[in-house]
């Protein structure tokens, strides 16, 4: 990646702006469209760890993925997609339905925003393994279980012998590369998975549940 100062907004300029005008100027200055072929991305591991962000297959729906070098594979249908030096996606033996990762990400959001998560109250959507901690703010983290089996349902997360109903969570968040925080009652529970752990799906499904049960069935906010 590369970054630069796109604009300096001086006090005498923003003093006369409304909050909406200032917000518009800031968002315009920060906006970057990654989904363009504007240079070569040279690496032998271009696709590695994309499964931290991808968990919906356009052919299988909810599905685990695995990346290796410049390819990512759906573990249900085993279709493989290659990440090119021009940042474009290429299906291996088929036409990729997406040109760029952002196209896939937007498709995934649309898929989840139409998903009836209540169908997944008996059968888990995903199974993972992660170290489970309780976070004491500004103090320390307490290890509750090493390598806990973690499962994502449409209305809850289970970890070991504990269950965290979505109706009792005030929030969920992705931290760093492979950590998930859930805010359960008055506790902060953190799950730290391996390098390929996808915390995003837990956050997205939680907020989809909240939208459905909170009267915002058509709400699009999924936590990010």
N, C-alpha and C positions, 0 to 999 in steps of 0.2 A: 504494500500500500504506500501511498504517498499523500502528504498533506501540506497545506499552505494556508496563510491568512487570506481569505477571499475579500474581506472588507473590514474596515475599521469604522465603527459607529461612535462618533464623538458626542460628548454631553450636550453641546449646543444643537446637535442634530436631533437627538432623541428626546430632548426636553419638550418639544412641541408635538411629539407623536402620541397617539393613543396606544393603549396596551395592545390592541389588535394590530395596529400598524407596525409596531415594534416587533411583535411576534412574527408577522409576515416577513419582515426584512430578515430576521434571524433565520427562520426556516428556509428561506430562499438561499441564503448564504451558506447554509450547512448541507443543502441537498446535493446528493451525488447519485447518479444513475450508474450502478455497477453493471447492469445488463447491457453492455455495449462492448464490441470488440475494438478497444482503443489501444491495444498493446499486446505484447507477448508475455505470457506467464510461463516461465521456463522452470520446470521442476519435475522430478521423477515421481513425486508424491502429491500431485495436484488435487486428487480427490480424497485423500486420507482424512478421516474424521468427519466427513460430511454427514455420517449417520447421527452426529450430535444434533443436527438440524432437520434431518429428513426421517419421517416415520410413516408416510403415506405413499403407497405405490399407486400410480395411475391405473394399474390393471388389477391389483389385488385389494386395494383399500389399505386399512391399517396393517402394517407389516414391518418387521425388523429388517434392517439393512446392514450390510458390511462393506467397508471400503478397503481397497488395497491399491497402493501406488496411484494410478490415474483413473481407476474404475470404482464404481459403487454398484453393488448387486442387491437386488431384492431377494431376501431369503425364502420367500414364498414361491414366486414364479421363476426366480433365478435369471431374470433379465438383467443385463449389465449395461451400464451407461458410462461412457468415457468422457472425462473432463479434458477438453483440448487446450492447447497453448493460447488460443484466441478466447478462452473462457467459455466457449460454446460447448453444449452437451451433444454427444453423438451416441445413438443407440448402437449396440454391437449386434448386428444381424437383424435390426429392425430400425424404423424411423423413430427417433426420440420425440415424444410429444412436447418436450420443452427445449427451448433454445438456450436458456441460461438458468442458473440455480435460482435466481429470483422468481422466474416463471413457475418453477416447481414449488417454491415456498408459498407463493400466492395461491396456487392451486390447492396446496395443503390446507391453508387457512380457510379457503372456500369450502373444502370438503368437511372440515371439522365444524364449521358454522352451519352445516346442514345435517350434522350427525345427531341421531337420537341416542345419546349416551345412556339413557335409561334401559336400553336393550342389553347393556353390559353390566347388569347388577349381579348376575349369577356367574357369568364367565368373564375372566379377566381379559383385558385388551392386550396387556403386555406383562411380561415377567422380567425382572432384573435382579441384580445383586449389588448391594452397596453397603458401606459402613454407615451406621446410624448413630448420630450424635444428638445431644441436647445442648443448645447454645445458650450460655449465660452471658448476656450482653456485657461487654467491656471487662469480662472476667476470663472465662475459659470455655472450652467445649468438653463435654463429658461423653466418652464413648459408651453407647448403650448396647451395641451389638456389632461385632465384626462380621462383615460379609453377610448381612441379613438378606433373606429372600424378600424382594419387594415386588408387589403386584399392583397394577393399576386397573381399577374397575370404573364403571361409569359414574359411581357415586361415592367412591372412597379409595383410599390407598391402604394396603396392608403391608406390614413389615414384621417379619417374625410372628410373634403372637399378638402384636398390637394392631389395632384398626383405627384409622383416622378418617371418620366420615366427613365428606365435603361440607355438609351442613354445619359442621363445627369448626371449619377452617375460616379464618378471616382473610387469608391470602396465601399465595404461593409465588415463588420467584426462582429464576435461574441465576446462579452465582458462578462466575468464572466459566471454566470449560465444562465441568462435569459435576456440579453440585446443585442440589435442589433444597430450598428452604420451604417448609410449610409452617404456617402460623396457627397452631392448634391450641384452642382455648387460651391459656396464658403462657404457653410454652412455644419455643422455637425449636423445631426438629429439623435437623439437616441430614441429607443423604449424600454421601460422596461415593460416586461410582468409579469404575475404571475409566481409562482414556476414551472409551467409545460410548460411555453412558449418555443417553439422551434424556436430559432433564426437561427439555422443552415440552415434550408430549404431556407430562404430568401437569404442567402449568396450563397448557392449552385446554386440556380436558376438564380441569377444575373450573376454568372460567366459562367453558361451554355449559357445564352443569349449572353454574351460577346464573348464567343468562337464561337458561331454560326455566329454572325454578324461581327466578326473581322477576318473571314477567317480561323479560327482554329476549324472547325467542329469536328475534331477528337481529339482536345485538352482535356486533362484529368484533368487539374487543376481546382478545384472548390472552391478555396478560402482558403482551409486549407491543 
